[in-house]
């Protein structure tokens, strides 16, 4: 029974992979006949359709890796979706809306986060708009809960607990995955500095003093 790490990337078709906006999400597939390709496609489609993407950010890619395998892991499935965009220019890439989630007990090692961005400039204000918060809280979380059917659980992965249980990157094994039971979206933006563009010019000044 595979335990998947899903790398879900939103990007413009002209971008280098290092500039993609990527979230890492985990799924426990307990089904007898798993279909990794269908799962990857469903995840990519969910992220492509749950909200209007800004102009040029018209690609969503999902790559699945089985965490039970030793590293370096082979890709189990990969799907790329060409998404519909709203035509609005993207806001700053560093600005994201955060979906926080947790397992049965909301405590360290039982929590996870994903950062959704960039946000279309027209949907940005001093605080996130109520409709955007509701879309992330309800539409995306419900989609992740239901994805893959009854045999697939959206999960929180604990590296520390997995290592303590005998799992390792080098040897694989059984990582500790806990099904997601709840979560929230704050009415405040989060900043992901690693998603910012690399500078292309520097405007300098000199002083007579």
MIMAR-613134 format. One line per 2 residues: their letters; for each residue y, x, z of N, C-alpha, C, O, CB. Coordinates in steps of 0.1 Angstrom, whole numbers, plus 5000, padded with zeros to 4 digits. Glycine has a CB too. Layout:
REM residues N
A = Y,X,Z,Y,X,Z,Y,X,Z,Y,X,Z,Y,X,Z | ...
END
This chain:
REM residues 209
XX = 4988,5008,5000,5000,5000,5000,5012,5009,5000,5015,5016,5010,5000,4990,5012 | 5020,5009,4989,5031,5018,4988,5043,5014,4997,5045,5002,4999,5036,5019,4974
XX = 5050,5024,5002,5063,5021,5009,5073,5028,5001,5074,5041,5000,5062,5027,5024 | 5082,5020,4995,5091,5025,4985,5105,5029,4990,5110,5022,4999,5093,5015,4974
XX = 5110,5040,4985,5124,5043,4986,5130,5040,4973,5126,5045,4962,5127,5059,4990 | 5140,5031,4973,5147,5027,4961,5160,5033,4960,5168,5031,4969,5147,5011,4960
XX = 5163,5041,4950,5177,5046,4947,5183,5037,4937,5179,5036,4926,5176,5061,4942 | 5194,5030,4942,5200,5020,4933,5214,5025,4930,5223,5027,4939,5201,5006,4940
XX = 5217,5028,4917,5229,5035,4913,5237,5026,4904,5232,5020,4894,5226,5048,4906 | 5250,5025,4907,5260,5018,4898,5268,5028,4891,5273,5037,4898,5268,5007,4906
XX = 5271,5028,4878,5278,5038,4872,5283,5034,4858,5278,5024,4853,5270,5051,4871 | 5292,5042,4853,5296,5040,4839,5287,5048,4830,5282,5058,4834,5311,5044,4837
XX = 5285,5043,4818,5275,5050,4809,5280,5064,4805,5271,5072,4801,5274,5041,4796 | 5292,5067,4807,5297,5080,4803,5297,5090,4815,5300,5102,4813,5312,5079,4798
XX = 5292,5086,4826,5293,5094,4838,5281,5103,4840,5270,5100,4835,5294,5086,4851 | 5283,5115,4846,5272,5123,4850,5265,5117,4862,5272,5111,4870,5277,5138,4853
XX = 5252,5120,4864,5245,5115,4876,5251,5118,4889,5250,5110,4899,5231,5119,4876 | 5258,5130,4890,5264,5134,4903,5275,5125,4907,5279,5124,4918,5268,5148,4902
XX = 5281,5117,4897,5292,5108,4900,5288,5094,4902,5296,5085,4904,5302,5109,4888 | 5275,5091,4901,5270,5077,4903,5272,5072,4918,5272,5081,4927,5255,5076,4900
XX = 5275,5059,4920,5275,5053,4933,5262,5048,4937,5257,5038,4931,5286,5042,4934 | 5255,5055,4946,5241,5052,4949,5238,5048,4963,5244,5053,4973,5233,5065,4946
XX = 5230,5038,4965,5225,5034,4978,5210,5036,4978,5203,5035,4968,5228,5019,4980 | 5205,5039,4990,5191,5041,4993,5186,5029,5001,5191,5027,5012,5188,5055,5000
XX = 5176,5022,4996,5170,5010,5003,5155,5012,5003,5149,5019,4994,5174,4997,4995 | 5149,5006,5013,5134,5008,5015,5127,4994,5015,5132,4984,5019,5132,5015,5028
XX = 5115,4995,5009,5107,4983,5008,5092,4986,5011,5087,4997,5006,5108,4977,4993 | 5086,4978,5018,5071,4979,5021,5064,4969,5013,5066,4957,5015,5069,4977,5037
XX = 5056,4974,5004,5048,4965,4995,5034,4964,5000,5026,4973,4999,5048,4970,4980 | 5031,4952,5007,5017,4950,5012,5008,4943,5003,4997,4939,5008,5019,4943,5025
XX = 5012,4941,4991,5004,4933,4982,4992,4941,4977,4992,4953,4977,5012,4928,4970 | 4981,4933,4973,4969,4940,4968,4972,4946,4954,4967,4957,4951,4957,4929,4967
XX = 4979,4938,4946,4982,4943,4932,4996,4946,4930,5003,4937,4925,4977,4933,4922 | 5001,4957,4935,5015,4960,4934,5020,4962,4919,5012,4967,4911,5019,4972,4942
XX = 5032,4958,4916,5038,4961,4903,5051,4967,4905,5061,4961,4906,5039,4948,4895 | 5051,4980,4905,5063,4988,4908,5074,4985,4897,5086,4984,4901,5060,5003,4909
XX = 5070,4984,4885,5080,4982,4874,5087,4969,4876,5099,4968,4874,5073,4983,4861 | 5080,4958,4879,5087,4945,4881,5096,4946,4893,5107,4940,4892,5076,4934,4883
XX = 5092,4953,4903,5101,4954,4915,5113,4961,4912,5124,4957,4916,5093,4961,4927 | 5112,4973,4905,5124,4980,4901,5134,4972,4892,5146,4973,4894,5120,4993,4894
XX = 5128,4965,4883,5136,4956,4874,5143,4945,4882,5155,4943,4880,5128,4950,4863 | 5136,4939,4891,5142,4928,4899,5154,4934,4908,5164,4927,4909,5132,4922,4908
XX = 5152,4946,4914,5162,4951,4922,5175,4955,4914,5186,4952,4918,5157,4964,4929 | 5173,4961,4902,5184,4964,4893,5191,4952,4889,5204,4951,4889,5179,4972,4881
XX = 5184,4941,4886,5190,4929,4881,5198,4922,4893,5209,4917,4891,5180,4919,4876 | 5193,4923,4905,5200,4917,4916,5213,4924,4918,5223,4917,4920,5192,4919,4929
XX = 5214,4937,4918,5226,4944,4920,5236,4943,4908,5248,4944,4910,5224,4959,4923 | 5230,4940,4897,5239,4938,4885,5245,4924,4884,5255,4922,4878,5231,4940,4872
XX = 5240,4914,4891,5244,4900,4889,5250,4894,4902,5256,4883,4901,5233,4892,4885 | 5249,4900,4914,5254,4893,4925,5269,4893,4926,5274,4885,4934,5248,4899,4938
XX = 5276,4901,4919,5290,4901,4919,5295,4906,4906,5287,4912,4898,5296,4910,4931 | 5308,4904,4903,5314,4909,4890,5317,4924,4892,5325,4927,4901,5326,4901,4887
XX = 5312,4932,4884,5314,4946,4884,5328,4950,4877,5331,4942,4868,5303,4954,4878 | 5334,4960,4881,5347,4964,4874,5344,4969,4860,5332,4973,4857,5355,4974,4882
XX = 5354,4969,4852,5352,4974,4838,5347,4988,4838,5350,4996,4847,5366,4973,4830 | 5339,4991,4828,5332,5004,4825,5320,5006,4834,5311,5013,4830,5342,5015,4827
XX = 5319,5000,4846,5308,5002,4855,5297,4992,4851,5295,4982,4858,5312,5001,4870 | 5291,4994,4840,5282,4984,4834,5267,4989,4834,5259,4983,4826,5286,4981,4820
XX = 5264,4998,4842,5250,5002,4843,5245,5002,4858,5253,5006,4867,5248,5017,4838 | 5234,4996,4860,5227,4997,4873,5213,5002,4871,5205,4996,4863,5227,4982,4880
XX = 5210,5013,4878,5196,5019,4876,5189,5019,4890,5195,5022,4900,5198,5033,4871 | 5176,5015,4890,5168,5015,4902,5156,5025,4899,5149,5023,4889,5163,5001,4906
XX = 5154,5034,4908,5143,5043,4908,5135,5042,4920,5140,5042,4931,5147,5058,4905 | 5122,5040,4919,5113,5038,4931,5104,5051,4933,5098,5056,4923,5104,5026,4928
XX = 5103,5055,4946,5095,5066,4950,5086,5061,4961,5091,5054,4970,5103,5078,4954 | 5073,5065,4962,5064,5061,4972,5066,5071,4984,5062,5083,4982,5050,5060,4967
XX = 5071,5067,4995,5073,5076,5006,5060,5081,5013,5060,5090,5021,5082,5069,5017 | 5049,5074,5009,5036,5079,5015,5031,5091,5008,5022,5098,5013,5026,5067,5013
XX = 5037,5094,4996,5033,5106,4989,5040,5119,4994,5051,5117,4999,5035,5104,4974 | 5034,5130,4992,5042,5143,4996,5053,5146,4986,5052,5142,4974,5032,5155,4997
XX = 5063,5153,4991,5074,5157,4982,5069,5170,4974,5061,5178,4979,5087,5160,4990 | 5074,5171,4962,5083,5163,4954,5076,5151,4949,5065,5152,4943,5090,5170,4943
XX = 5081,5139,4950,5075,5126,4947,5078,5123,4932,5089,5125,4927,5079,5115,4956 | 5068,5117,4925,5070,5113,4912,5076,5099,4912,5074,5091,4922,5057,5112,4904
XX = 5084,5096,4902,5090,5082,4901,5079,5072,4898,5071,5074,4888,5101,5082,4890 | 5078,5062,4906,5068,5052,4904,5072,5042,4894,5064,5036,4886,5064,5045,4917
XX = 5085,5039,4893,5090,5030,4883,5105,5032,4882,5112,5037,4891,5087,5015,4887 | 5111,5029,4870,5125,5031,4868,5130,5020,4859,5124,5017,4849,5129,5045,4862
XX = 5141,5014,4862,5147,5003,4854,5162,5004,4854,5168,5007,4864,5143,4989,4860 | 5167,5002,4842,5182,5003,4840,5186,4990,4833,5181,4985,4823,5186,5015,4831
XX = 5197,4984,4839,5202,4971,4835,5216,4973,4830,5224,4980,4837,5201,4960,4846 | 5219,4968,4818,5233,4968,4814,5240,4955,4819,5236,4944,4815,5234,4968,4798
XX = 5249,4957,4828,5255,4945,4836,5267,4940,4829,5274,4947,4821,5258,4950,4850 | 5270,4927,4832,5282,4921,4827,5294,4926,4836,5292,4927,4848,5281,4905,4827
XX = 5305,4928,4831,5317,4933,4838,5328,4923,4837,5328,4915,4828,5321,4947,4834 | 5337,4923,4847,5348,4913,4847,5360,4918,4840,5369,4910,4838,5351,4910,4861
XX = 5360,4930,4834,5371,4935,4827,5382,4941,4835,5392,4947,4830,5377,4924,4819 | 5382,4939,4849,5392,4944,4858,5390,4959,4860,5378,4964,4860,5392,4937,4871
XX = 5401,4967,4861,5399,4981,4864,5393,4983,4877,5396,4975,4887,5413,4988,4862 | 5386,4993,4879,5380,4996,4893,5390,5001,4902,5399,5009,4898,5368,5005,4892
XX = 5389,4997,4915,5397,5003,4925,5392,5017,4928,5383,5022,4922,5398,4995,4938 | 5398,5024,4939,5393,5037,4942,5378,5038,4945,5373,5029,4952,5401,5043,4954
XX = 5372,5047,4939,5357,5048,4941,5353,5050,4955,5342,5046,4959,5352,5060,4932 | 5362,5056,4963,5358,5059,4977,5357,5046,4986,5351,5046,4996,5367,5068,4983
XX = 5364,5035,4981,5365,5023,4989,5353,5014,4987,5350,5011,4975,5378,5015,4986 | 5346,5010,4997,5334,5002,4996,5334,4992,5007,5341,4993,5017,5322,5011,4997
XX = 5326,4981,5005,5323,4971,5015,5309,4974,5020,5300,4976,5012,5324,4957,5009 | 5307,4974,5033,5295,4978,5039,5287,4966,5044,5291,4957,5051,5298,4987,5051
XX = 5274,4966,5040,5264,4957,5045,5256,4964,5055,5248,4973,5051,5255,4951,5033 | 5257,4960,5068,5249,4966,5079,5237,4957,5081,5238,4945,5081,5258,4968,5091
XX = 5226,4963,5084,5214,4955,5087,5205,4962,5097,5207,4974,5100,5206,4952,5074 | 5196,4954,5103,5188,4959,5114,5174,4952,5114,5172,4942,5109,5195,4957,5128
XX = 5165,4959,5121,5152,4953,5123,5152,4943,5135,5162,4939,5138,5141,4965,5125 | 5140,4941,5140,5139,4930,5151,5148,4934,5163,5154,4925,5169,5125,4929,5156
XX = 5149,4947,5166,5158,4951,5177,5169,4959,5171,5167,4969,5163,5150,4960,5187 | 5182,4955,5174,5193,4962,5168,5197,4974,5177,5205,4972,5187,5205,4952,5167
XX = 5192,4985,5174,5194,4997,5181,5192,5009,5172,5187,5008,5161,5185,4999,5194 | 5197,5021,5176,5195,5033,5168,5181,5035,5163,5171,5032,5170,5200,5046,5175
XX = 5179,5040,5150,5167,5041,5143,5161,5028,5138,5151,5028,5131,5157,5048,5152 | 5167,5017,5141,5163,5004,5137,5174,4998,5128,5173,4986,5125,5160,4995,5148
XX = 5184,5006,5123,5195,5000,5116,5197,5008,5102,5192,5019,5101,5208,5002,5124 | 5203,5001,5093,5206,5007,5080,5219,5002,5075,5224,4992,5080,5195,5005,5070
XX = 5224,5008,5064,5237,5004,5058,5236,5007,5043,5229,5016,5038,5249,5012,5064 | 5243,4999,5036,5245,5001,5022,5260,4999,5019,5266,4990,5024,5236,4993,5012
XX = 5265,5007,5010,5280,5007,5007,5282,5002,4992,5277,5009,4983,5286,5020,5009 | 5288,4991,4990,5290,4985,4977,5303,4988,4972,5314,4985,4978,5287,4969,4978
XX = 5304,4994,4960,5316,4998,4954,5313,5005,4941,5301,5008,4938,5325,5007,4963 | 5323,5008,4932,5337,5004,4935,5339,4989,4933,5332,4982,4926,5346,5012,4925
XX = 5350,4985,4939,5354,4971,4939,5364,4969,4928,5373,4977,4926,5359,4966,4953 | 5363,4958,4920,5374,4955,4910,5388,4955,4917,5389,4949,4928,5371,4942,4902
XX = 5398,4961,4911,5411,4962,4917,5416,4948,4920,5423,4947,4931,5420,4969,4907 | 5414,4938,4912,5419,4925,4915,5413,4918,4927,5418,4908,4931,5417,4916,4903
XX = 5402,4923,4932,5395,4917,4943,5398,4925,4956,5392,4922,4967,5380,4917,4941 | 5407,4934,4955,5411,4942,4967,5424,4937,4973,5433,4933,4966,5412,4957,4963
XX = 5424,4937,4986,5436,4934,4994,5436,4942,5007,5427,4951,5008,5437,4918,4997 | 5445,4939,5016,5445,4947,5028,5432,4946,5036,5427,4956,5041,5456,4943,5038
XX = 5426,4935,5036,5412,4933,5041,5404,4927,5030,5409,4920,5021,5412,4924,5053 | 5391,4929,5030,5382,4923,5020,5384,4908,5019,5385,4901,5029,5368,4926,5022
XX = 5384,4902,5007,5385,4888,5005,5373,4881,5011,5362,4886,5010,5387,4884,4991 | 5375,4869,5016,5364,4861,5022,5352,4859,5013,5341,4859,5016,5369,4848,5028
XX = 5356,4856,5000,5345,4853,4990,5337,4865,4987,5325,4864,4985,5352,4849,4977 | 5343,4877,4988,5335,4890,4985,5326,4892,4997,5315,4896,4995,5345,4901,4983
XX = 5331,4890,5009,5323,4892,5021,5311,4882,5021,5300,4886,5024,5331,4890,5034 | 5314,4870,5017,5303,4860,5017,5293,4863,5006,5281,4861,5008,5309,4846,5014
XX = 5297,4868,4995,5288,4872,4984,5279,4883,4989,5267,4883,4986,5296,4876,4972 | 5284,4893,4996,5276,4904,5000,5267,4900,5011,5255,4903,5012,5285,4915,5005
XX = 5272,4892,5021,5264,4888,5032,5253,4878,5029,5242,4879,5033,5273,4881,5043 | 5256,4869,5020,5246,4858,5017,5238,4861,5004,5226,4862,5005,5253,4845,5015
XX = 5245,4863,4993,5238,4865,4980,5229,4877,4980,5218,4877,4976,5248,4865,4969 | 5235,4889,4983,5228,4901,4982,5217,4902,4993,5206,4906,4990,5237,4913,4983
XX = 5220,4898,5005,5210,4899,5016,5199,4890,5013,5187,4893,5015,5216,4897,5030 | 5202,4878,5009,5191,4868,5006,5182,4873,4994,5170,4872,4994,5197,4854,5002
XX = 5189,4879,4984,5181,4884,4973,5172,4896,4977,5161,4896,4972,5191,4890,4962 | 5177,4904,4986,5168,4915,4991,5157,4910,4999,5146,4916,4999,5177,4926,4998
XX = 5159,4900,5007,5149,4894,5015,5138,4888,5007,5126,4889,5011,5154,4884,5025 | 5141,4882,4996,5132,4875,4988,5126,4883,4976,5116,4878,4970,5138,4862,4982
XX = 5131,4895,4974,5127,4902,4962,5112,4906,4963,5107,4910,4974,5135,4914,4960 | 5105,4905,4952,5091,4909,4952,5081,4899,4958,5069,4901,4958,5089,4922,4960
XX = 5086,4888,4963,5077,4878,4968,5073,4880,4983,5079,4889,4989,5065,4876,4960 | 5063,4873,4987,5059,4873,5001,5053,4886,5005,5052,4890,5017,5050,4862,5005
XX = 5048,4894,4996,5041,4907,4999,5051,4919,5001,5046,4929,5005,5031,4910,4988 | 5063,4917,4998,5073,4928,4998,5083,4925,5009,5090,4915,5009,5080,4930,4984
XX = 5085,4935,5018,5095,4934,5028,5106,4944,5026,5104,4956,5024,5089,4936,5042 | 5119,4940,5027,5130,4949,5028,5130,4955,5042,5129,4947,5052,5144,4941,5025
XX = 5131,4968,5043,5129,4975,5055,5140,4985,5059,5148,4989,5051,5115,4982,5055 | 5139,4989,5072,5146,5000,5077,5137,5012,5078,5126,5010,5084,5154,4997,5090
XX = 5140,5024,5073,5132,5035,5074,5137,5044,5085,5149,5047,5085,5131,5043,5061 | 5129,5049,5095,5133,5058,5105,5126,5072,5103,5114,5073,5104,5130,5053,5119
XX = 5135,5082,5099,5129,5095,5097,5124,5101,5110,5113,5107,5110,5139,5104,5090 | 5132,5100,5120,5128,5106,5133,5115,5100,5138,5106,5107,5142,5139,5104,5143
XX = 5114,5086,5138,5101,5080,5143,5090,5083,5133,5078,5084,5138,5103,5065,5144 | 5092,5084,5120,5081,5088,5111,5076,5102,5114,5064,5104,5114,5087,5087,5097
XX = 5085,5111,5116,5081,5125,5119,5072,5125,5132,5062,5132,5133,5093,5134,5120 | 5077,5117,5142,5070,5117,5155,5056,5110,5153,5047,5113,5161,5078,5109,5165
XX = 5054,5102,5143,5042,5095,5141,5032,5103,5132,5021,5098,5129,5044,5081,5135 | 5037,5115,5127,5028,5123,5119,5031,5124,5104,5025,5131,5097,5014,5119,5121
XX = 5041,5116,5100,5045,5117,5086,5053,5129,5084,5060,5134,5093,5053,5104,5082 | 5053,5135,5071,5061,5146,5068,5064,5146,5053,5057,5140,5045,5054,5159,5072
XX = 5076,5152,5050,5080,5153,5036,5069,5161,5028,5067,5157,5016,5094,5160,5035 | 5064,5171,5034,5055,5180,5026,5041,5174,5024,5035,5176,5014,5053,5193,5033
XX = 5037,5166,5034,5023,5161,5034,5022,5146,5031,5011,5140,5028,5016,5164,5047 | 5033,5139,5032,5033,5124,5031,5027,5118,5043,5029,5123,5054,5025,5120,5019
XX = 5020,5107,5042,5014,5100,5053,5020,5086,5054,5024,5080,5044,5017,5107,5066 | 5021,5080,5066,5025,5067,5068,5039,5067,5075,5040,5068,5087,5015,5059,5077
XX = 5050,5065,5067,5063,5065,5073,5065,5052,5081,5059,5042,5078,5074,5066,5062 | 5074,5052,5091,5077,5041,5099,5087,5032,5092,5099,5036,5090,5082,5045,5113
XX = 5083,5020,5087,5092,5010,5081,5092,4998,5090,5081,4993,5094,5086,5007,5066 | 5104,4993,5092,5105,4981,5100,5112,4970,5092,5123,4973,5086,5113,4984,5113
XX = 5107,4958,5090,5113,4947,5082,5127,4944,5088,5129,4943,5100,5104,4935,5082 | 5136,4941,5078,5150,4937,5082,5149,4923,5087,5143,4914,5082,5159,4938,5070
XX = 5157,4921,5099,5157,4907,5105,5171,4901,5106,5172,4890,5109,5151,4908,5119 | 5181,4909,5103,5195,4904,5104,5205,4915,5100,5201,4926,5097,5198,4899,5118
XX = 5217,4911,5100,5228,4920,5096,5241,4914,5096,5243,4902,5100,5225,4927,5083 | 5251,4921,5091,5265,4916,5090,5273,4924,5080,5269,4934,5076,5272,4916,5104
XX = 5285,4918,5077,5295,4925,5069,5308,4924,5076,5313,4913,5080,5296,4918,5055 | 5315,4935,5079,5328,4936,5086,5339,4932,5076,5337,4933,5064,5330,4950,5092
XX = 5350,4927,5082,5362,4924,5073,5371,4936,5072,5383,4935,5074,5369,4912,5079 | 5365,4948,5070,5372,4960,5069,5365,4969,5058,5353,4969,5057,5373,4968,5082
XX = 5374,4976,5051,5368,4985,5041,5362,4998,5047,5366,5002,5058,5379,4989,5031 | 5352,5003,5041,5347,5016,5045,5350,5027,5034,5352,5023,5023,5331,5015,5047
XX = 5351,5039,5039,5355,5050,5029,5343,5059,5028,5338,5065,5038,5367,5057,5034 | 5339,5061,5016,5328,5071,5012,5334,5082,5004,5335,5082,4992,5317,5064,5004
XX = 5338,5093,5011,5345,5103,5005,5337,5110,4994,5342,5115,4984,5350,5114,5015 | 5324,5110,4996,5315,5117,4986,5316,5110,4972,5311,5117,4962,5301,5118,4991
XX = 5320,5098,4971,5321,5091,4959,5333,5093,4951,5335,5089,4939,5319,5076,4961 | 5343,5101,4957,5356,5103,4950,5354,5111,4937,5345,5119,4936,5365,5109,4959
XX = 5364,5110,4928,5364,5118,4916,5368,5132,4920,5375,5135,4929,5373,5112,4906 | 5363,5142,4912,5367,5156,4913,5381,5157,4907,5384,5152,4897,5357,5165,4907
XX = 5389,5165,4914,5403,5167,4909,5403,5174,4895,5394,5182,4892,5412,5175,4919 | 5412,5170,4887,5413,5176,4873,5427,5183,4871,5428,5190,4861,5411,5165,4863
XX = 5436,5181,4880,5449,5187,4879,5455,5189,4893,5452,5181,4902,5459,5179,4870 | 5464,5198,4895,5471,5200,4907,5485,5202,4905,5489,5212,4897,5465,5213,4915
XX = 5494,5193,4910,5508,5194,4908,5514,5202,4920,5513,5198,4931,5515,5180,4908 | 5520,5214,4917,5524,5223,4927,5539,5223,4928,5546,5217,4919,5520,5237,4924
XX = 5544,5228,4939,5559,5229,4941,5561,5242,4948,5553,5249,4954,5564,5218,4950 | 5574,5247,4947,5578,5259,4953,5590,5257,4962,5597,5247,4960,5581,5270,4943
XX = 5592,5265,4972,5603,5263,4981,5612,5276,4980,5608,5287,4979,5599,5261,4996 | 5626,5274,4981,5635,5285,4981,5637,5291,4994,5642,5302,4995,5649,5280,4976
X = 5631,5285,5005,5633,5291,5018,5623,5302,5020,5622,5308,5031,5630,5280,5029
END
